[in-house]
């Protein structure tokens, strides 16, 4: 499975569609770890965290994990502020 990619913009208006698109791409039995490339994300709000946590939850239910690559400093800071950084493992 190729890495999933965050768009450059992920605001409240795009959150549900983004998560739904990723969930539709997941195979019935995903690999042990799914990689998500967050390097393109430049404009976002807390909805981006909700999307990442929703993907993590869906993968966990299928026995898989999530690893985020290219997490920007701003995204890390937001995750830390909301107390969810430990739930979003990054490379």
C-alpha positions as CSV (number, residue, x, y, z in Angstrom):
1,X,0.0,0.0,0.0
2,X,1.5,3.4,-1.0
3,X,1.6,6.1,1.7
4,X,-1.5,8.2,2.2
5,X,-1.0,11.9,1.7
6,X,-2.4,14.9,3.6
7,X,-3.5,17.7,1.3
8,X,-1.9,21.2,1.6
9,X,-5.1,22.5,3.2
10,X,-7.2,20.6,5.7
11,X,-9.8,22.7,7.4
12,X,-13.2,21.9,9.0
13,X,-14.9,22.0,5.6
14,X,-12.7,19.3,4.1
15,X,-12.3,17.0,7.2
16,X,-15.1,14.6,6.6
17,X,-14.4,14.1,2.9
18,X,-10.7,13.6,3.6
19,X,-11.3,10.9,6.2
20,X,-14.0,9.2,4.1
21,X,-11.6,9.1,1.1
22,X,-8.8,7.5,3.2
23,X,-11.2,5.0,4.7
24,X,-12.4,4.0,1.2
25,X,-8.8,3.4,0.2
26,X,-8.0,1.0,3.0
27,X,-7.9,-2.6,2.1
28,X,-10.0,-5.1,4.2
29,X,-6.7,-6.3,5.8
30,X,-4.3,-3.3,5.8
31,X,-0.6,-3.8,6.4
32,X,0.7,-3.8,10.0
33,X,1.5,-0.1,9.6
34,X,0.1,2.5,7.3
35,X,2.3,5.5,6.5
36,X,0.8,8.9,6.1
37,X,2.8,11.7,4.5
38,X,2.0,15.0,6.2
39,X,4.7,17.1,4.6
40,X,2.4,19.0,2.2
41,X,0.1,20.2,5.0
42,X,0.4,24.0,5.3
43,X,-3.0,25.4,6.1
44,X,-5.0,23.5,8.8
45,X,-7.0,23.8,12.0
46,X,-7.8,21.3,14.8
47,X,-10.0,19.4,12.3
48,X,-6.8,17.9,10.9
49,X,-6.1,16.3,14.3
50,X,-9.6,14.9,14.3
51,X,-9.0,13.4,10.8
52,X,-5.7,11.8,11.9
53,X,-7.2,10.4,15.1
54,X,-10.2,9.0,13.1
55,X,-7.8,7.3,10.7
56,X,-5.8,5.9,13.6
57,X,-9.0,4.6,15.2
58,X,-10.1,2.9,12.0
59,X,-6.7,1.3,11.5
60,X,-6.6,0.1,15.1
61,X,-10.0,-1.6,14.6
62,X,-8.4,-3.5,11.7
63,X,-5.3,-4.5,13.7
64,X,-3.1,-1.9,12.0
65,X,-1.1,1.1,13.1
66,X,-0.5,4.6,11.8
67,X,2.9,6.3,11.3
68,X,3.0,9.9,10.2
69,X,6.0,11.1,8.2
70,X,6.8,14.8,7.5
71,X,4.8,16.2,10.4
72,X,5.4,19.9,10.5
73,X,6.4,21.8,13.6
74,X,3.1,23.6,13.6
75,X,1.2,20.3,13.4
76,X,3.2,18.9,16.2
77,X,2.6,22.0,18.4
78,X,-1.1,21.8,17.8
79,X,-1.2,18.1,18.7
80,X,0.8,18.8,21.8
81,X,-1.6,21.6,22.7
82,X,-4.6,19.3,22.4
83,X,-2.8,16.5,24.3
84,X,-2.8,14.0,21.4
85,X,0.8,14.1,20.2
86,X,1.5,10.7,21.8
87,X,-1.4,9.2,19.9
88,X,0.1,10.2,16.5
89,X,3.4,8.4,16.1
90,X,5.7,10.1,13.7
91,X,8.9,9.2,12.0
